[in-house]
Amino acid sequence: MKSIIITGANSGIGFECAMHMAKIAPNEQILLACRNVRQGNLAIQKIKKETNHQHLICLKLDLASLESVKNFKSNFLKLQNSAITALINNAGIAPNIKDTAYTKDSFEITFGTNHLGGFYLTLLLLPYIEKDGSITFTASDTHDPNAKTGVEPPNYTSTKELAFPKVKNEKAGMKLGQRRYSTSKLCNVMTAYILHNKLIDENIRVNAFDPGLTPGTGFTKNFPAPLHFVVSRIMPLFIRFKKNMNSPKTSGTRLANLTFANEFQNLDGIYFSDGEVIKSSTDSYNKSYQLDLWKSSIELTGIKQEETIIPLT
Ligand SMILES: NC(=O)c1ccc[n+]([C@@H]2O[C@H](COP(=O)([O-])OP(=O)(O)OC[C@H]3O[C@@H](n4cnc5c(N)ncnc54)[C@H](OP(=O)(O)O)[C@@H]3O)[C@@H](O)[C@H]2O)c1
């Protein structure tokens, strides 16, 4: 049985994506890649109960550790069938507004988790993704200054500077934390475009997805309690009145459809926002940023040519 892999599928948009996927992909194995396997298995119970899908499994994946990403691949290869029809890079962390933090490999945590972990996972899994398969990156409209989301816009300096910010041990604070987040989401959009270009001959679709503001997920769980309360309890009441504000169910359903549903199979190399294809930010098309992101991400993750199928140089 071929697999659809969804990262961060125990919670929020990823959970709703897995739920909808179980409805539209009855013949695929749906693999929830989660850092907390107990939470992943609880999600599986709920999805089984509602959909009766019998082929759901959870494997451990911590994107803030390159070793864990590598172990995920090894454990995946121990399964009976290693063919993948779709990979959804959805997991991510919110802006870190506390002390600057780092992944196990000493990368700044927002960039390391939201970009480098998913980048490495995707390149390691590429040899197993079927022709006609698809890869989707959950990005965010915060990557685009013109979207005027109220979140600090990105500032792409260089991949190495994002991974190893010059000032160590400073408090991230609201502005810097938000900027690191929106920049990591810009990297998600650029990665989708880079891979789209490199995978055209392989016939693998690669897209970037913006769920829009999606209150009611676990996204703000580490924010100060009053802020988390407003986002998770009050904002959902306004969903139908604001453009590009969606429920977790709407965002998860769109993510699953973009990746797997028949009517979206013609979409490739695009940015999908609020249910339609639109242009992403000017910076996301910047070829010198894309080249820097590609080259430095390869260097930082240490991926080797024999581990993937596209030329790394
Ligand atoms: N909610 C929004 O308004 C919004 C808007 C635009 C874009 N997004 C994007 O949507 C995606 C999903 O977010 P959400 O709103 O659904 O939030 P969520 O409910 O917190 O889901 C995030 C998922 O990512 C997982 N995750 C975090 N760090 C991880 C790591 N190191 N390794 C593996 N998994 C990790 C979380 O696991 P745990 O449960 O263990 O923490 C959780 O399963 C994110 O990429 C986010 O940037 C969200």
The ligand as a Tripos MOL2 file, in Angstrom:
@<TRIPOS>MOLECULE
LIG
   48    52     1     0     0
SMALL
NO_CHARGES

@<TRIPOS>ATOM
      1 N1         -2.9010   28.7460   12.4470 N.am      1 LIG1
      2 C1         -2.6290   29.7460   11.6280 C.2       1 LIG1
      3 O1         -3.1980   30.8590   11.7230 O.2       1 LIG1
      4 C2         -1.6610   29.5470   10.4940 C.ar      1 LIG1
      5 C3         -1.6060   30.5250    9.4810 C.ar      1 LIG1
      6 C4         -0.7140   30.3640    8.4220 C.ar      1 LIG1
      7 C5          0.1030   29.2450    8.3860 C.ar      1 LIG1
      8 N2          0.0510   28.3100    9.3790 N.ar      1 LIG1
      9 C6          0.9260   27.1440    9.2760 C.3       1 LIG1
     10 O2          0.1490   25.9770    9.3640 O.3       1 LIG1
     11 C7          0.9550   24.8970    9.8320 C.3       1 LIG1
     12 C8          0.1730   24.1280   10.8950 C.3       1 LIG1
     13 O3         -0.0630   24.9680   12.0020 O.3       1 LIG1
     14 P1         -1.3850   24.8910   12.8990 P.3       1 LIG1
     15 O4         -1.9890   26.2400   12.8820 O.co2     1 LIG1
     16 O5         -2.2020   23.7090   12.5290 O.co2     1 LIG1
     17 O6         -0.7250   24.7260   14.3450 O.3       1 LIG1
     18 P2         -0.6480   23.4450   15.3350 P.3       1 LIG1
     19 O7         -2.0300   22.9890   15.6630 O.co2     1 LIG1
     20 O8          0.2440   23.8610   16.4360 O.co2     1 LIG1
     21 O9          0.0570   22.3580   14.4320 O.3       1 LIG1
     22 C9          1.4400   22.3880   14.2150 C.3       1 LIG1
     23 C10         1.9460   20.9760   14.1030 C.3       1 LIG1
     24 O10         3.3660   21.0070   13.8590 O.3       1 LIG1
     25 C11         3.9630   20.1540   14.8180 C.3       1 LIG1
     26 N3          5.3520   20.4970   15.0990 N.ar      1 LIG1
     27 C12         5.8350   21.6170   15.6900 C.ar      1 LIG1
     28 N4          7.1720   21.5030   15.8630 N.ar      1 LIG1
     29 C13         7.5220   20.2960   15.3710 C.ar      1 LIG1
     30 C14         8.7490   19.5970   15.2650 C.ar      1 LIG1
     31 N5          9.8990   20.0900   15.7570 N.pl3     1 LIG1
     32 N6          8.7590   18.3790   14.6950 N.ar      1 LIG1
     33 C15         7.6230   17.8390   14.2270 C.ar      1 LIG1
     34 N7          6.4270   18.4350   14.3160 N.ar      1 LIG1
     35 C16         6.3810   19.6530   14.8840 C.ar      1 LIG1
     36 C17         3.1060   20.2670   16.0540 C.3       1 LIG1
     37 O11         3.3810   19.2140   16.9610 O.3       1 LIG1
     38 P3          2.9780   19.3330   18.5300 P.3       1 LIG1
     39 O12         1.4990   19.1220   18.5880 O.co2     1 LIG1
     40 O13         3.7800   18.2490   19.1610 O.co2     1 LIG1
     41 O14         3.3770   20.7230   18.9660 O.co2     1 LIG1
     42 C18         1.7300   20.1950   15.4060 C.3       1 LIG1
     43 O15         1.4190   18.8630   15.0930 O.3       1 LIG1
     44 C19         2.2530   25.5210   10.3230 C.3       1 LIG1
     45 O16         3.2610   25.2980    9.3560 O.3       1 LIG1
     46 C20         1.9460   27.0150   10.3860 C.3       1 LIG1
     47 O17         3.0760   27.8160   10.1430 O.3       1 LIG1
     48 C21        -0.8290   28.4380   10.4350 C.ar      1 LIG1
@<TRIPOS>BOND
     1     1     2 1
     2     2     3 2
     3     2     4 1
     4     4     5 ar
     5     4    48 ar
     6     5     6 ar
     7     6     7 ar
     8     7     8 ar
     9     8     9 1
    10     8    48 ar
    11     9    10 1
    12     9    46 1
    13    10    11 1
    14    11    12 1
    15    11    44 1
    16    12    13 1
    17    13    14 1
    18    14    15 2
    19    14    16 1
    20    14    17 1
    21    17    18 1
    22    18    19 2
    23    18    20 1
    24    18    21 1
    25    21    22 1
    26    22    23 1
    27    23    24 1
    28    23    42 1
    29    24    25 1
    30    25    26 1
    31    25    36 1
    32    26    27 ar
    33    26    35 ar
    34    27    28 ar
    35    28    29 ar
    36    29    30 ar
    37    29    35 ar
    38    30    31 1
    39    30    32 ar
    40    32    33 ar
    41    33    34 ar
    42    34    35 ar
    43    36    37 1
    44    36    42 1
    45    37    38 1
    46    38    39 2
    47    38    40 1
    48    38    41 1
    49    42    43 1
    50    44    45 1
    51    44    46 1
    52    46    47 1
@<TRIPOS>SUBSTRUCTURE
     1 LIG1         1 GROUP 0 **** ****
